[in-house]
Amino acid sequence: MRRVKQSLLALTLGLGMLISAAASAAELVRENSEIRFSGTQMGRVFEGQADTYTATADFSAAGQLTALQLQIRADSLDTQNAERDQVLHGDEWLDAAVFPEMRFEGQSADGEFIRGFLTIRDKTLPLDLAVNTDTENRLVSLSAEGEFDRLAFGLGSGEWLDTAVVGAAVKFSARLSFAP
């Protein structure tokens, strides 16, 4: 019986090592990637992008997405409006001087849906992203979309709490290319 347990333990450890070796992290191809967001201000949609970010994706041996990590510099968010960007980076919103980074970390069981956590300022909350992947020219292209409530993260204080001024919903999308 003891020999059977030792054999099963060795088999389990061997399979774990094989699976770990078969899974791989992929390198971000920056020139084919972008992270964008949108919201509403006074009833009008505005869009923006993150200019400084890193991303890491893990794929199974079969090429299925298993994990995604994003790190975004808070002061790199750009809405193409200098006044709005100054307020966005300031202490009533992102407080980029104190909280310089936003993070998302998630895992996928099926390659089509990522269940993870988004950290903005000092708040970490669950966020699920819908994901599509495609492989072309030895690159894996990943599209991820989701939405979060800015108020849940403490974004906007004082007059900015009024959702008629700035809507609560923030839509997020990422188009990322990776070289396995």
N, C-alpha and C positions, 0 to 999 in steps of 0.2 A: 504494500500500500504506500509506504514511504517513497519507494522508487517511482510509482505512478505520479505522486504529488510533485516530486522533483522534475519529472519529465514534463508534466503540465506547466509547471512554473517556467522551465526553460523554453518551452514552446511559446508561452504567452510573452515572455521577454523578447524572444526572437521575432515574433510577429510585430510587437510594438516597435522594435528597432527597424524592421523592414518598412513598416508604414511611415515612420518618421523619415526614413531615408527617401522614400518614394515621394513624399510631399515636398513642395519646394516654394520658397519665397521668390517673388518676382520683382524686378527692378522697374521703377517708374520711368516711362519715356515722357519727359516733361513737355516737349514740343507738341505732343499729340493729346495733351491733357488739359482739363480746366475744371474749376470748381465755381459754381454760380449760385446765387440766391436771389429771391425776390420777396417783396412785401408791398404793403400799400401805405401811402401817406396822403391824407386828405382825400381818400377815395380813389387815388390814382396809383397804378402799379409802378413801382420802380424796381430796377434790377441792379445787381452788382456782381462782383467777382472777387475771389481771393487771389492775390498776386503772389503770396509767399506761403508755400505749403509743402509738406512731404506726404507720401502715401506708400504703404506697403500692403501687398496682397499675398496671401498664401493660397496655393492651388494643390489639389490632390494629384496623384499620379495620372489620373484620368483627365486632368485639366479642369476640374470643377473647383470653383471658388470656395474656400473654406473659412477665410478670415480676411478682414480689412481693417487697417488702421490709418487714420488721417490725423495730421497735426497742422493747424492753420494759425499763422500769426495774426492776432486780432487786429493789429494796426495796418495790416495789408488789405483789409476789406475796402473795396473801392466801388462807389456807386456813380462815379462820374459827376459828382456834385461836391465840391470842396467843403461847403458849409455843412451839408448833411454828414459828410465823412468825418469832419472834426467833431460833431456832436456824437456820432456813432462810436468813435474811438474814446470819447470822454467818459468821465466817471458816472454819469447818469445811465450810460448804456453798457458798453463792453469794459470800460475802465482798463484799457489796454496797457497802461503804465503799471498797474498792479497785477493784472491777469493777462499776460502777453500771449497766451496760447489757448486755442480751443482744440478739443480732441474728440475723435470718434473712434471707438474700438468695438468691433462686432465679429460674430461668427455666423457661418451659414452651414446648415445641415443639408440643404438641397441645391445650393448654387444660384437660387433665384430670389432668395429673401435673406436679408442679414438682420439678425437680432443683436442689438448692441446698446452702447451707452454713449451719450453725448455730454461733454463737459464744457460749459461756458461759465466764465467767472469762477465762482466757488460752488457751482451746482452741477451735479451729475445726475442725469435722468435717462430712462430708457428711450431709445429711438430705433424704430424698425425702418429699414430701407428696402424698397423693391429694386432688384438687380437684374440686369441682362448682360450676358457676355457673348462675345463673338471673337473668333480667331481668324486673322488674315495677315499674310506676309510675316509670319512668325511672331506677330504681336497679339496679345490678348487685350481686347478692348472691353472695358467695363463701364456700364452706365448704372448709376444709382440715384434714386429719388426718394425724398421723404419730406415731411413737414413737421414743424414743432411750434409750440406756443411760446413766444418771447417772454410773456409775463411769468411763466413757470420758471424761467431762468433769471428773473429779476432784471430784465432788460427794459430800461425806460422807467424813470421815476418822475414824481411831480406831475407836471402837465402831460408828460409822455405816457402816463397810465391810461389816459383816455383813448380807447380803441377807435374812436371816430377820427382822431388825429393821426395815429399810426396803428394799423391793424395788428391784431395779436398773432396771426398766422405768418410764419416765415417758411417759404418753400426753398428747398435745398436740392441741388442736383450736381452730380459729378460725372464727368466723362474722363476716364483715366485709361491710359494705355500702358501695358506692362510687357517687358521682355523677359520671358521665363529663363 
